[in-house]
Amino acid sequence: MNHQNDRAFSLKDFLSSFMLVELLKGMRLTGKYAFRSKI
């Protein structure tokens, strides 16, 4: 039972880190387009 909880936690941690990476990539892409249109 403890092993299953560990796996669930690691899966949640992986998902949260993946979402954070995607959010950062999206923000970087948006910032690049914003600066390009400004200049």
CORURWO-V493906 format. One record per pair of residues at least 6 apart in sequence whose C-alpha atoms are under 7 Angstrom apart, sorted by the first residue. I is the first residue (numbers start at 1). J is the second residue. D is the distance in whole Angstrom. If there is no record, write none. Layout:
# CORURWO-V493906
i = {I I}
j = {J J}
d = {D D}
This chain:
# CORURWO-V493906
none
